[in-house]
Amino acid sequence: MLRLLVTVFALNFVLVAPLWWRFGEVGSPLVAWEAWLVVPAILLMRPSSFRRWLAWLLLGWLMLVSVANLGDAATHTAFGRSLNLYLDVPLVRSIYHLLVGNVGQLAAALLIVLGGMVLLGTWWGMLRLLLPVVPLSWRRISGVVAIGVISVAGLLAVLEANGYRVVPKSSLPIVNTTRFQWEQIVATHQAKEAFASQLENAPMGPQPLPGLEGRNVLLTFIESYGVSAIDNPRYSNVILPTLTDMQQRLDERGLHVVSGLLAAPIRGGQSWLAHATTLSGRWIDNQLWYRLMLDSNHSTLVDDFSATGQRTLTVMPAITMAWPEGAAYGFDDIAAAKDIPYAGPPLHWVTMPDQFVLDYTQRHLLGESPVFAQLALISSHAPWTPILPVLENWSMIGDGSIFNPWEKAGDPPEVIWQDIERIRDHYAWSVDYSVKVTGRWAERVVDENTLLIALGDHQAAPLITGDNASAAVPVHVISGDPALLEPFKARGFIDGTLPALENSQEAVKMSQLRHWLQEDFGTSASDIRTAP
C-alpha cells in the first residue's frame, strides 16, 4: 500500500510541477490522472520482460512529456510563446552558448550535466518504484485499492478528456502535451510547405533605391529595446530623459529625427530573426523560416543597396563562431567578434561594449564610399551587468582597454538574478546605456548624406515586460537632410525621439520596412532628392 501511494504521488508531482512553473501557480493543476492510471496498473502486473519493457517505455514517455513541459515553461518565460518541438530543438545549441556567455563554460557544462543527472536519477528512481519484486495482488487490500484507483481515475480521466472536469485542478498533462505538440508538428510542417512555396512562387527581387543613391544608410539594432522601455513607468522613468536629451542634442547639431513603432517577430531572444525580417521584407518568426529564406537565395536589403551602388557591411560583435549566414546574405564585408581588434575584457555574455563597437565602426569600417551597414549592438543583452558609463571623450576609447576596470564591476549575474526587481533595474540601465550611446554616435556620424535607422530588435522577455505586452519596438530615423525623413512621417512617424504610443498593439510589422524603402526611395519615387 505504501509503495502504491508513494509512487503515485511521486509520478503525479513529476507531471504537474512543470505546469506550475508554466502557469505561475503552485498547485494548479494538482492532479495528473495518468499517474493514477499507470502506477497501479504496472504494480498489479506480474514480473516479466513485458512488464519491464512496458514500464521503461511508459516512464520514458512520461519523462519526455515532463521535459517538454519544462521546455514550454522556459520558452514562455524567455520568448513569450509556447515550445514547438518542430522548430525549437535546433535552439539547444544557442541555449548552451548563452549559458557559457553568462556563467562560463565550466559552470554551463556542470549545469547541463547536473540537469541530465537529475533527469536520469528521477527516471531510475521511478523505475525502481514501479518494478517491485513482488507485485500487488488483487486478493489483498492493496490490490483492491489499486483496482479501485484505476477504475475511478479512468472514469474521471475520460470525463476530463471530454471537457467535464469533476475534480478541480485536475489535468491530463501527458495527453494534452502529446496532442498539442503533435498538432503543432502537423501545422508547422504544413506552414513550412506553404512558406517554401511562397518563396519559390512569389519571390521578391532586388530593387535599386535611387532615392538613397550615394548616401550612407546605417541600420542599427539595439538589443532588447522594446516599447515597454518607454511606455512602462518601471523603465520609462530611466529612458525617457535620455530620449529627451538625445533630441535636444540632435537639434543643437542641426540633425533631424522622427520616431515610430514596428512590431518585431519575436520577443526575449533570437535577434537574428528580427534582422532577417527587416532585411528580407518577410515575416521570419522562427528558425525554420530563417533557414528556408536563406537557402532560397531570397533577395534582401543587402541586394537592394548593392544594386544602388553602396558597399554593404555588417557589424556583428556577438558572433563568435563561424557565421555562414553572412555570406548567404551577400554582405561585401563582415565584421564579427574575431574581426574586431578589441583589447578590453568581455563583460559576461557581451563580447565588447556598444560604444567601442560604434567608435571602431566609424573609424575603421565605414570608409569614404557610400555604405549600407547593419549593426547589431549587444550591451543591453541579458544578464544586464555590469552597467557602463558613456565616455564623453570618444578619443579615449582606442583599442578598448579603457574598459578593463569594468570587467569585475558590479554584482555578477548569479547575484543579480536572485532578485526580480534588481533584474528589472539592470535591464532599464542597460537599455538606457545603449540608447544613449547610439544617440551620441548619431551626433558624430550623421550628416546630410546619412540616414541612420536605429531600432529595437525585440521586446525583452515576459519576465521584464509582462505576458501581455505589445511586440512593438521603437524606431528612430535620423538624418541631416529632412527630406529623407518625410516618407517616414507619411507612414505615421512623428517628429522627435518619442514615438506615438497610443496603438502599440497595432504597430506595423517590422517586415514592412524594406517595402517602405522600396516604395519611397525606389525607382517609382520622384520626390526624394538624390545625393550628389
Kinemage of the C-alpha trace (Angstrom):
@kinemage 1
@onewidth
@group {chain A} dominant
@subgroup {mainchain}
@vectorlist {calphas} color= white
{ca met a 1} P 0.000 0.000 0.000
{ca leu a 2} L 2.784 2.406 0.939
{ca arg a 3} L 4.612 1.759 -2.357
{ca leu a 4} L 1.400 2.449 -4.279
{ca leu a 5} L 0.834 5.780 -2.551
{ca val a 6} L 4.475 6.919 -2.731
{ca thr a 7} L 4.800 6.012 -6.408
{ca val a 8} L 1.506 7.619 -7.428
{ca phe a 9} L 2.254 10.858 -5.625
{ca ala a 10} L 5.858 10.939 -6.892
{ca leu a 11} L 4.861 10.468 -10.535
{ca asn a 12} L 1.956 12.882 -10.113
{ca phe a 13} L 4.412 15.517 -8.870
{ca val a 14} L 6.816 14.909 -11.773
{ca leu a 15} L 3.965 15.516 -14.217
{ca val a 16} L 2.341 18.589 -12.647
{ca ala a 17} L 5.365 20.516 -11.288
{ca pro a 18} L 6.484 21.817 -14.727
{ca leu a 19} L 2.959 23.159 -15.257
{ca trp a 20} L 3.177 25.130 -12.018
{ca trp a 21} L 6.141 26.993 -13.466
{ca arg a 22} L 4.452 27.412 -16.823
{ca phe a 23} L 1.249 28.899 -15.429
{ca gly a 24} L 2.800 30.649 -12.443
{ca glu a 25} L 0.637 29.000 -9.782
{ca val a 26} L 1.823 26.291 -7.411
{ca gly a 27} L -0.849 23.630 -7.064
{ca ser a 28} L -2.589 24.246 -10.363
{ca pro a 29} L -3.020 21.659 -11.690
{ca leu a 30} L -2.775 19.384 -8.685
{ca val a 31} L -3.773 16.013 -10.139
{ca ala a 32} L -2.375 14.262 -13.221
{ca trp a 33} L -4.778 11.426 -13.967
{ca glu a 34} L -2.223 9.484 -15.995
{ca ala a 35} L -0.151 8.884 -12.850
{ca trp a 36} L -3.191 7.407 -11.108
{ca leu a 37} L -3.718 5.038 -14.052
{ca val a 38} L -0.183 3.972 -14.953
{ca val a 39} L 1.206 3.330 -11.472
{ca pro a 40} L -1.428 0.935 -10.106
{ca ala a 41} L -1.702 -0.840 -13.468
{ca ile a 42} L 2.033 -1.661 -13.579
{ca leu a 43} L 2.200 -2.515 -9.871
{ca leu a 44} L -0.526 -5.113 -10.413
{ca met a 45} L 1.345 -6.846 -13.252
{ca arg a 46} L 3.394 -9.972 -12.577
{ca pro a 47} L 7.158 -9.659 -13.058
{ca ser a 48} L 8.067 -10.350 -16.697
{ca ser a 49} L 10.079 -8.892 -19.530
{ca phe a 50} L 6.824 -7.434 -20.893
{ca arg a 51} L 6.200 -5.579 -17.592
{ca arg a 52} L 9.775 -4.304 -17.582
{ca trp a 53} L 9.681 -3.053 -21.178
{ca leu a 54} L 6.245 -1.538 -20.702
{ca ala a 55} L 7.432 0.329 -17.583
{ca trp a 56} L 10.539 1.585 -19.391
{ca leu a 57} L 8.568 2.812 -22.384
{ca leu a 58} L 5.709 4.387 -20.436
{ca leu a 59} L 8.056 6.048 -17.971
{ca gly a 60} L 10.259 7.252 -20.828
{ca trp a 61} L 7.217 8.810 -22.467
{ca leu a 62} L 6.142 10.395 -19.199
{ca met a 63} L 9.611 11.840 -18.615
{ca leu a 64} L 9.768 13.220 -22.161
{ca val a 65} L 6.421 14.938 -21.586
{ca ser a 66} L 7.707 16.447 -18.341
{ca val a 67} L 10.861 17.658 -20.088
{ca ala a 68} L 8.708 19.135 -22.884
{ca asn a 69} L 6.573 20.928 -20.307
{ca leu a 70} L 9.702 22.261 -18.599
{ca gly a 71} L 10.863 23.434 -22.016
{ca asp a 72} L 7.470 25.018 -22.615
{ca ala a 73} L 7.711 26.912 -19.332
{ca ala a 74} L 11.245 28.067 -20.151
{ca thr a 75} L 10.262 29.071 -23.686
{ca his a 76} L 7.313 31.064 -22.401
{ca thr a 77} L 9.474 32.769 -19.780
{ca ala a 78} L 12.181 33.662 -22.314
{ca phe a 79} L 10.229 34.258 -25.528
{ca gly a 80} L 6.585 34.711 -24.513
{ca arg a 81} L 5.368 31.752 -26.593
{ca ser a 82} L 4.874 28.000 -26.351
{ca leu a 83} L 7.514 25.389 -27.100
{ca asn a 84} L 7.345 23.999 -30.628
{ca leu a 85} L 9.457 20.850 -30.907
{ca tyr a 86} L 9.430 21.096 -34.705
{ca leu a 87} L 11.112 24.497 -34.525
{ca asp a 88} L 12.911 24.761 -31.214
{ca val a 89} L 15.128 21.680 -30.957
{ca pro a 90} L 17.872 23.448 -33.009
{ca leu a 91} L 17.957 26.194 -30.350
{ca val a 92} L 19.511 23.859 -27.766
{ca arg a 93} L 22.954 24.793 -29.042
{ca ser a 94} L 22.166 28.507 -28.743
{ca ile a 95} L 20.981 27.999 -25.168
{ca tyr a 96} L 24.284 26.325 -24.322
{ca his a 97} L 26.279 29.235 -25.774
{ca leu a 98} L 24.094 31.710 -23.863
{ca leu a 99} L 24.854 29.822 -20.644
{ca val a 100} L 28.561 29.842 -21.449
{ca gly a 101} L 28.487 33.594 -22.010
{ca asn a 102} L 26.692 34.257 -18.735
{ca val a 103} L 28.229 31.785 -16.284
{ca gly a 104} L 31.319 30.424 -18.057
{ca gln a 105} L 31.989 27.171 -19.892
{ca leu a 106} L 32.719 25.074 -16.812
{ca ala a 107} L 29.599 26.209 -14.950
{ca ala a 108} L 27.479 25.771 -18.086
{ca ala a 109} L 28.776 22.228 -18.570
{ca leu a 110} L 28.167 21.438 -14.903
{ca leu a 111} L 24.620 22.768 -15.097
{ca ile a 112} L 23.892 20.619 -18.148
{ca val a 113} L 25.430 17.541 -16.507
{ca leu a 114} L 23.504 18.227 -13.313
{ca gly a 115} L 20.256 18.570 -15.245
{ca gly a 116} L 20.929 15.294 -17.044
{ca met a 117} L 21.719 13.559 -13.775
{ca val a 118} L 18.514 14.828 -12.172
{ca leu a 119} L 16.520 13.604 -15.166
{ca leu a 120} L 18.169 10.167 -15.223
{ca gly a 121} L 18.004 9.901 -11.449
{ca thr a 122} L 14.269 10.654 -11.486
{ca trp a 123} L 13.706 8.107 -14.242
{ca trp a 124} L 15.737 5.435 -12.431
{ca gly a 125} L 14.053 6.127 -9.069
{ca met a 126} L 10.581 5.927 -10.584
{ca leu a 127} L 11.542 2.729 -12.380
{ca arg a 128} L 12.645 1.142 -9.096
{ca leu a 129} L 9.336 2.078 -7.509
{ca leu a 130} L 7.318 0.733 -10.439
{ca leu a 131} L 9.062 -2.645 -10.634
{ca pro a 132} L 8.920 -4.338 -7.228
{ca val a 133} L 9.928 -7.984 -6.914
{ca val a 134} L 6.516 -8.810 -5.501
{ca pro a 135} L 3.576 -7.179 -7.334
{ca leu a 136} L 0.327 -6.079 -5.766
{ca ser a 137} L -2.265 -8.818 -5.530
{ca trp a 138} L -5.948 -8.276 -6.163
{ca arg a 139} L -6.574 -10.697 -3.284
{ca arg a 140} L -5.165 -8.203 -0.795
{ca ile a 141} L -6.386 -4.802 0.284
{ca ser a 142} L -3.549 -3.015 -1.557
{ca gly a 143} L -4.501 -4.747 -4.784
{ca val a 144} L -8.188 -3.969 -4.329
{ca val a 145} L -7.301 -0.332 -3.671
{ca ala a 146} L -5.150 -0.300 -6.826
{ca ile a 147} L -8.027 -1.642 -8.904
{ca gly a 148} L -10.342 0.926 -7.359
{ca val a 149} L -7.868 3.718 -8.143
{ca ile a 150} L -7.669 2.575 -11.773
{ca ser a 151} L -11.468 2.452 -12.082
{ca val a 152} L -12.102 5.861 -10.545
{ca ala a 153} L -9.144 7.557 -12.255
{ca gly a 154} L -10.105 6.010 -15.597
{ca leu a 155} L -13.645 7.336 -15.339
{ca leu a 156} L -12.527 10.805 -14.284
{ca ala a 157} L -9.838 10.867 -16.981
{ca val a 158} L -12.415 10.039 -19.655
{ca leu a 159} L -14.681 12.799 -18.362
{ca glu a 160} L -11.732 15.230 -18.263
{ca ala a 161} L -10.789 14.348 -21.841
{ca asn a 162} L -14.338 15.132 -22.938
{ca gly a 163} L -14.470 18.508 -21.243
{ca tyr a 164} L -16.119 17.532 -17.940
{ca arg a 165} L -13.819 18.362 -15.044
{ca val a 166} L -15.220 16.704 -11.939
{ca val a 167} L -12.163 17.213 -9.727
{ca pro a 168} L -10.934 20.834 -9.538
{ca lys a 169} L -7.324 21.442 -10.576
{ca ser a 170} L -7.020 18.100 -12.354
{ca ser a 171} L -5.483 17.572 -15.769
{ca leu a 172} L -4.198 15.108 -18.352
{ca pro a 173} L -0.713 16.545 -18.949
{ca ile a 174} L 0.553 13.571 -20.970
{ca val a 175} L -2.460 13.517 -23.266
{ca asn a 176} L -2.626 17.299 -23.587
{ca thr a 177} L 1.078 17.847 -24.203
{ca thr a 178} L 1.391 14.968 -26.661
{ca arg a 179} L -1.668 16.143 -28.609
{ca phe a 180} L -0.553 19.785 -28.565
{ca gln a 181} L 2.957 19.029 -29.803
{ca trp a 182} L 1.672 16.675 -32.490
{ca glu a 183} L -0.822 19.278 -33.698
{ca gln a 184} L 1.997 21.836 -33.789
{ca ile a 185} L 4.221 19.474 -35.757
{ca val a 186} L 1.488 18.888 -38.351
{ca ala a 187} L 0.514 22.567 -38.569
{ca thr a 188} L 4.116 23.759 -38.711
{ca his a 189} L 5.011 21.270 -41.431
{ca gln a 190} L 2.058 22.483 -43.493
{ca ala a 191} L 3.063 26.100 -42.881
{ca lys a 192} L 6.628 25.246 -43.885
{ca glu a 193} L 5.437 23.866 -47.208
{ca ala a 194} L 3.291 26.948 -47.786
{ca phe a 195} L 6.163 29.301 -46.901
{ca ala a 196} L 8.599 27.421 -49.138
{ca ser a 197} L 6.070 27.620 -51.972
{ca gln a 198} L 5.625 31.339 -51.359
{ca leu a 199} L 9.371 31.893 -51.546
{ca glu a 200} L 9.530 29.972 -54.802
{ca asn a 201} L 6.413 31.298 -56.494
{ca ala a 202} L 6.339 34.889 -55.243
{ca pro a 203} L 9.976 35.933 -54.923
{ca met a 204} L 10.999 39.475 -54.077
{ca gly a 205} L 13.672 40.575 -56.481
{ca pro a 206} L 16.348 43.149 -55.676
{ca gln a 207} L 15.319 46.697 -56.409
{ca pro a 208} L 17.643 49.714 -56.679
{ca leu a 209} L 16.876 52.602 -54.351
{ca pro a 210} L 17.885 55.690 -56.342
{ca gly a 211} L 16.461 57.965 -53.654
{ca leu a 212} L 19.290 56.739 -51.410
{ca glu a 213} L 21.988 56.537 -54.058
{ca gly a 214} L 25.294 57.917 -52.876
{ca arg a 215} L 24.198 58.009 -49.239
{ca asn a 216} L 25.269 56.162 -46.115
{ca val a 217} L 22.422 54.099 -44.671
{ca leu a 218} L 23.092 52.754 -41.173
{ca leu a 219} L 20.616 50.157 -39.911
{ca thr a 220} L 21.385 49.828 -36.214
{ca phe a 221} L 19.645 47.298 -33.958
{ca ile a 222} L 19.554 47.998 -30.216
{ca glu a 223} L 19.293 44.781 -28.236
{ca ser a 224} L 16.069 44.221 -26.210
{ca tyr a 225} L 14.876 47.792 -26.811
{ca gly a 226} L 11.125 47.280 -26.833
{ca val a 227} L 8.216 49.631 -26.414
{ca ser a 228} L 7.928 48.631 -22.743
{ca ala a 229} L 11.158 50.528 -22.150
{ca ile a 230} L 9.351 53.787 -22.934
{ca asp a 231} L 5.712 53.167 -22.019
{ca asn a 232} L 6.096 51.178 -18.783
{ca pro a 233} L 6.760 53.584 -15.880
{ca arg a 234} L 9.014 50.927 -14.357
{ca tyr a 235} L 11.521 51.664 -17.155
{ca ser a 236} L 10.386 54.875 -18.843
{ca asn a 237} L 11.448 56.953 -15.841
{ca val a 238} L 15.000 55.920 -16.718
{ca ile a 239} L 14.891 56.048 -20.518
{ca leu a 240} L 12.578 58.976 -21.376
{ca pro a 241} L 15.021 61.579 -20.007
{ca thr a 242} L 17.688 60.054 -22.243
{ca leu a 243} L 15.425 60.365 -25.289
{ca thr a 244} L 14.632 63.969 -24.393
{ca asp a 245} L 18.330 64.741 -24.045
{ca met a 246} L 19.057 62.960 -27.334
{ca gln a 247} L 16.518 65.099 -29.176
{ca gln a 248} L 17.944 68.319 -27.735
{ca arg a 249} L 21.491 67.355 -28.653
{ca leu a 250} L 20.491 66.387 -32.201
{ca asp a 251} L 18.598 69.670 -32.596
{ca glu a 252} L 21.663 71.616 -31.486
{ca arg a 253} L 23.693 69.945 -34.210
{ca gly a 254} L 21.159 70.600 -36.944
{ca leu a 255} L 20.118 66.957 -37.195
{ca his a 256} L 16.517 65.824 -37.636
{ca val a 257} L 14.797 62.813 -36.075
{ca val a 258} L 11.419 61.138 -36.420
{ca ser a 259} L 10.223 58.141 -34.443
{ca gly a 260} L 7.642 55.396 -34.747
{ca leu a 261} L 6.927 51.797 -33.818
{ca leu a 262} L 7.303 48.493 -35.640
{ca ala a 263} L 6.189 45.059 -34.420
{ca ala a 264} L 9.030 42.562 -34.005
{ca pro a 265} L 8.509 38.901 -34.953
{ca ile a 266} L 9.922 37.622 -31.663
{ca arg a 267} L 10.470 38.671 -28.088
{ca gly a 268} L 13.010 37.776 -25.449
{ca gly a 269} L 15.673 36.489 -27.837
{ca gln a 270} L 16.604 35.169 -31.286
{ca ser a 271} L 17.583 38.609 -32.522
{ca trp a 272} L 18.712 37.203 -35.849
{ca leu a 273} L 15.064 36.601 -36.749
{ca ala a 274} L 14.356 40.314 -36.360
{ca his a 275} L 17.401 41.088 -38.513
{ca ala a 276} L 16.185 38.632 -41.151
{ca thr a 277} L 12.658 40.045 -41.069
{ca thr a 278} L 13.912 43.584 -41.594
{ca leu a 279} L 16.380 42.704 -44.317
{ca ser a 280} L 14.161 40.307 -46.263
{ca gly a 281} L 10.782 42.005 -46.039
{ca arg a 282} L 9.326 38.663 -44.968
{ca trp a 283} L 7.876 37.792 -41.546
{ca ile a 284} L 10.565 35.459 -40.160
{ca asp a 285} L 9.426 34.424 -36.690
{ca asn a 286} L 11.156 31.050 -36.298
{ca gln a 287} L 14.400 29.281 -37.102
{ca leu a 288} L 12.926 27.099 -39.845
{ca trp a 289} L 11.609 30.094 -41.793
{ca tyr a 290} L 15.035 31.685 -41.339
{ca arg a 291} L 16.805 28.689 -42.865
{ca leu a 292} L 14.298 28.444 -45.717
{ca met a 293} L 14.695 32.117 -46.523
{ca leu a 294} L 18.494 31.973 -46.589
{ca asp a 295} L 18.598 28.723 -48.553
{ca ser a 296} L 16.182 30.101 -51.167
{ca asn a 297} L 18.529 32.894 -52.296
{ca his a 298} L 15.732 35.314 -51.443
{ca ser a 299} L 16.845 38.893 -52.049
{ca thr a 300} L 17.197 41.333 -49.151
{ca leu a 301} L 18.047 44.951 -48.469
{ca val a 302} L 21.652 43.894 -48.966
{ca asp a 303} L 20.852 43.184 -52.600
{ca asp a 304} L 18.791 46.376 -52.923
{ca phe a 305} L 21.669 48.541 -51.733
{ca ser a 306} L 24.209 46.614 -53.787
{ca ala a 307} L 22.065 47.357 -56.825
{ca thr a 308} L 22.036 51.010 -55.762
{ca gly a 309} L 25.832 51.141 -55.659
{ca gln a 310} L 26.560 51.042 -51.923
{ca arg a 311} L 29.178 48.846 -50.345
{ca thr a 312} L 27.417 46.520 -47.887
{ca leu a 313} L 28.724 45.874 -44.386
{ca thr a 314} L 27.514 44.038 -41.302
{ca val a 315} L 28.974 44.515 -37.832
{ca met a 316} L 28.120 41.598 -35.547
{ca pro a 317} L 30.092 41.676 -32.278
{ca ala a 318} L 28.019 38.830 -30.796
{ca ile a 319} L 29.125 36.371 -33.488
{ca thr a 320} L 31.974 34.323 -32.025
{ca met a 321} L 31.753 31.230 -34.237
{ca ala a 322} L 31.532 30.507 -37.945
{ca trp a 323} L 28.677 32.513 -39.489
{ca pro a 324} L 27.824 31.261 -42.995
{ca glu a 325} L 24.639 33.326 -42.884
{ca gly a 326} L 26.718 36.457 -43.536
{ca ala a 327} L 27.865 35.066 -46.863
{ca ala a 328} L 24.320 33.893 -47.628
{ca tyr a 329} L 23.078 37.457 -47.185
{ca gly a 330} L 25.799 38.608 -49.568
{ca phe a 331} L 27.453 41.321 -47.468
{ca asp a 332} L 30.640 42.666 -49.015
{ca asp a 333} L 32.301 42.970 -45.613
{ca ile a 334} L 31.568 41.128 -42.374
{ca ala a 335} L 32.963 42.236 -39.025
{ca ala a 336} L 32.274 39.553 -36.411
{ca ala a 337} L 33.856 39.479 -32.951
{ca lys a 338} L 37.096 37.928 -34.199
{ca asp a 339} L 37.439 40.603 -36.868
{ca ile a 340} L 37.272 43.494 -34.404
{ca pro a 341} L 40.562 44.059 -32.519
{ca tyr a 342} L 39.087 44.702 -29.091
{ca ala a 343} L 41.676 44.709 -26.305
{ca gly a 344} L 39.262 45.088 -23.406
{ca pro a 345} L 37.543 42.365 -21.392
{ca pro a 346} L 34.340 40.524 -22.305
{ca leu a 347} L 31.521 41.564 -19.984
{ca his a 348} L 29.813 38.242 -19.318
{ca trp a 349} L 27.837 37.395 -22.483
{ca val a 350} L 28.683 40.758 -24.073
{ca thr a 351} L 31.892 40.421 -26.069
{ca met a 352} L 32.563 44.168 -26.239
{ca pro a 353} L 30.695 47.368 -25.276
{ca asp a 354} L 28.448 49.152 -27.734
{ca gln a 355} L 30.423 52.385 -27.529
{ca phe a 356} L 33.577 50.599 -28.629
{ca val a 357} L 31.727 48.870 -31.486
{ca leu a 358} L 30.270 52.140 -32.742
{ca asp a 359} L 33.536 54.014 -32.432
{ca tyr a 360} L 35.504 51.274 -34.195
{ca thr a 361} L 32.871 51.099 -36.944
{ca gln a 362} L 33.104 54.824 -37.576
{ca arg a 363} L 36.909 54.953 -37.524
{ca his a 364} L 37.754 51.773 -39.403
{ca leu a 365} L 34.772 50.216 -41.182
{ca leu a 366} L 32.515 52.825 -42.763
{ca gly a 367} L 35.148 54.175 -45.115
{ca glu a 368} L 34.764 57.004 -47.609
{ca ser a 369} L 32.466 55.436 -50.211
{ca pro a 370} L 28.679 55.171 -49.725
{ca val a 371} L 27.826 52.222 -47.497
{ca phe a 372} L 24.835 50.279 -46.274
{ca ala a 373} L 25.741 48.959 -42.842
{ca gln a 374} L 23.792 46.704 -40.499
{ca leu a 375} L 24.983 46.889 -36.900
{ca ala a 376} L 23.730 44.660 -34.074
{ca leu a 377} L 24.516 46.186 -30.691
{ca ile a 378} L 24.654 43.890 -27.664
{ca ser a 379} L 25.360 45.787 -24.416
{ca ser a 380} L 21.678 45.654 -23.487
{ca his a 381} L 21.598 41.851 -23.774
{ca ala a 382} L 20.970 39.831 -20.614
{ca pro a 383} L 22.407 39.431 -17.989
{ca trp a 384} L 22.491 43.276 -17.980
{ca thr a 385} L 25.593 43.616 -15.859
{ca pro a 386} L 27.902 45.466 -15.498
{ca ile a 387} L 26.429 48.858 -16.336
{ca leu a 388} L 28.899 51.056 -18.195
{ca pro a 389} L 29.037 54.840 -18.334
{ca val a 390} L 29.040 56.615 -21.697
{ca leu a 391} L 32.504 58.053 -22.233
{ca glu a 392} L 32.163 61.686 -23.287
{ca asn a 393} L 35.658 61.763 -24.790
{ca trp a 394} L 35.479 59.226 -27.593
{ca ser a 395} L 39.151 59.631 -28.375
{ca met a 396} L 39.874 57.777 -25.116
{ca ile a 397} L 38.221 54.569 -26.364
{ca gly a 398} L 41.119 53.461 -28.549
{ca asp a 399} L 41.573 49.687 -28.576
{ca gly a 400} L 39.025 49.174 -25.792
{ca ser a 401} L 41.483 48.514 -22.982
{ca ile a 402} L 39.972 51.515 -21.198
{ca phe a 403} L 37.079 49.199 -20.284
{ca asn a 404} L 39.303 46.878 -18.203
{ca pro a 405} L 38.135 48.353 -14.856
{ca trp a 406} L 34.569 47.199 -15.585
{ca glu a 407} L 35.449 43.521 -16.011
{ca lys a 408} L 34.550 42.735 -12.397
{ca ala a 409} L 32.425 45.811 -11.711
{ca gly a 410} L 29.059 45.384 -10.035
{ca asp a 411} L 27.457 42.192 -8.834
{ca pro a 412} L 27.742 39.111 -11.095
{ca pro a 413} L 24.655 37.660 -12.807
{ca glu a 414} L 24.208 34.884 -10.259
{ca val a 415} L 23.713 37.541 -7.562
{ca ile a 416} L 21.530 39.967 -9.520
{ca trp a 417} L 19.306 37.235 -10.895
{ca gln a 418} L 18.180 36.176 -7.447
{ca asp a 419} L 16.043 39.335 -7.190
{ca ile a 420} L 13.456 40.120 -9.864
{ca glu a 421} L 13.439 43.829 -9.018
{ca arg a 422} L 17.214 44.069 -9.419
{ca ile a 423} L 16.946 42.279 -12.774
{ca arg a 424} L 14.447 44.865 -13.952
{ca asp a 425} L 16.573 47.747 -12.705
{ca his a 426} L 19.587 46.447 -14.588
{ca tyr a 427} L 17.522 45.914 -17.717
{ca ala a 428} L 16.460 49.574 -17.674
{ca trp a 429} L 20.007 50.813 -17.050
{ca ser a 430} L 21.441 48.596 -19.807
{ca val a 431} L 18.929 49.733 -22.410
{ca asp a 432} L 19.435 53.313 -21.305
{ca tyr a 433} L 23.174 52.938 -21.899
{ca ser a 434} L 22.676 51.507 -25.382
{ca val a 435} L 20.123 54.125 -26.403
{ca lys a 436} L 22.279 56.930 -25.020
{ca val a 437} L 25.447 55.762 -26.746
{ca thr a 438} L 23.560 55.318 -30.036
{ca gly a 439} L 22.342 58.900 -29.788
{ca arg a 440} L 25.816 60.201 -29.054
{ca trp a 441} L 27.174 58.231 -32.000
{ca ala a 442} L 24.475 59.727 -34.241
{ca glu a 443} L 25.831 63.173 -33.382
{ca arg a 444} L 29.237 62.078 -34.680
{ca val a 445} L 28.338 60.037 -37.739
{ca val a 446} L 25.144 61.524 -39.205
{ca asp a 447} L 25.211 64.354 -41.736
{ca glu a 448} L 23.120 65.472 -44.717
{ca asn a 449} L 24.330 62.455 -46.645
{ca thr a 450} L 23.446 59.870 -43.986
{ca leu a 451} L 20.267 58.068 -42.980
{ca leu a 452} L 20.504 56.326 -39.597
{ca ile a 453} L 17.684 53.936 -38.688
{ca ala a 454} L 18.074 52.876 -35.041
{ca leu a 455} L 15.515 50.364 -33.796
{ca gly a 456} L 14.993 47.752 -31.147
{ca asp a 457} L 15.356 44.165 -32.258
{ca his a 458} L 12.627 42.838 -29.956
{ca gln a 459} L 10.906 43.272 -26.632
{ca ala a 460} L 12.624 41.796 -23.587
{ca ala a 461} L 11.329 38.552 -22.078
{ca pro a 462} L 7.942 38.485 -20.301
{ca leu a 463} L 9.911 38.435 -17.056
{ca ile a 464} L 10.605 42.106 -17.842
{ca thr a 465} L 7.592 43.219 -19.860
{ca gly a 466} L 4.767 41.058 -18.523
{ca asp a 467} L 2.817 38.483 -20.509
{ca asn a 468} L 0.532 40.814 -22.463
{ca ala a 469} L 2.999 43.440 -23.627
{ca ser a 470} L 2.957 44.631 -27.226
{ca ala a 471} L 5.530 43.203 -29.636
{ca ala a 472} L 6.386 46.735 -30.813
{ca val a 473} L 9.855 48.265 -30.748
{ca pro a 474} L 10.814 51.948 -31.054
{ca val a 475} L 12.348 53.149 -34.314
{ca his a 476} L 14.329 56.396 -34.565
{ca val a 477} L 15.240 57.704 -38.028
{ca ile a 478} L 17.924 60.401 -38.033
{ca ser a 479} L 19.392 62.466 -40.837
{ca gly a 480} L 20.869 65.867 -41.571
{ca asp a 481} L 18.575 66.036 -44.616
{ca pro a 482} L 14.937 66.485 -43.537
{ca ala a 483} L 13.707 65.367 -46.972
{ca leu a 484} L 14.857 61.834 -46.153
{ca leu a 485} L 12.520 61.750 -43.164
{ca glu a 486} L 9.380 62.894 -44.979
{ca pro a 487} L 8.448 59.393 -46.251
{ca phe a 488} L 8.593 58.069 -42.688
{ca lys a 489} L 6.353 60.892 -41.464
{ca ala a 490} L 3.898 59.953 -44.206
{ca arg a 491} L 3.918 56.435 -42.703
{ca gly a 492} L 2.886 57.732 -39.285
{ca phe a 493} L 6.228 58.560 -37.704
{ca ile a 494} L 6.312 61.799 -35.727
{ca asp a 495} L 8.965 64.418 -35.071
{ca gly a 496} L 11.233 63.791 -32.102
{ca thr a 497} L 12.637 60.802 -30.290
{ca leu a 498} L 9.401 59.674 -28.630
{ca pro a 499} L 7.037 57.725 -30.909
{ca ala a 500} L 3.258 57.776 -30.554
{ca leu a 501} L 2.374 55.073 -28.038
{ca glu a 502} L -1.418 55.001 -28.181
{ca asn a 503} L -1.746 51.987 -30.509
{ca ser a 504} L 1.397 49.992 -29.836
{ca gln a 505} L -0.528 46.706 -30.050
{ca glu a 506} L -1.367 47.558 -33.663
{ca ala a 507} L 2.121 48.513 -34.808
{ca val a 508} L 3.001 47.703 -38.411
{ca lys a 509} L 5.135 44.602 -38.855
{ca met a 510} L 8.889 45.053 -38.983
{ca ser a 511} L 8.956 43.280 -42.349
{ca gln a 512} L 7.304 46.356 -43.886
{ca leu a 513} L 10.448 48.451 -43.515
{ca arg a 514} L 12.005 47.009 -46.671
{ca his a 515} L 8.766 47.567 -48.594
{ca trp a 516} L 8.666 51.172 -47.405
{ca leu a 517} L 12.214 51.788 -48.540
{ca gln a 518} L 11.467 50.287 -51.942
{ca glu a 519} L 8.260 52.276 -52.364
{ca asp a 520} L 9.574 55.579 -51.012
{ca phe a 521} L 13.142 55.548 -52.325
{ca gly a 522} L 12.837 53.151 -55.265
{ca thr a 523} L 12.564 53.861 -58.953
{ca ser a 524} L 8.932 54.991 -58.630
{ca ala a 525} L 9.748 57.684 -56.053
{ca ser a 526} L 10.270 61.031 -57.714
{ca asp a 527} L 10.203 63.478 -54.821
{ca ile a 528} L 13.310 62.391 -52.943
{ca arg a 529} L 16.425 64.394 -53.640
{ca thr a 530} L 19.299 62.156 -54.693
{ca ala a 531} L 22.628 62.990 -53.135
{ca pro a 532} L 25.265 64.321 -55.493
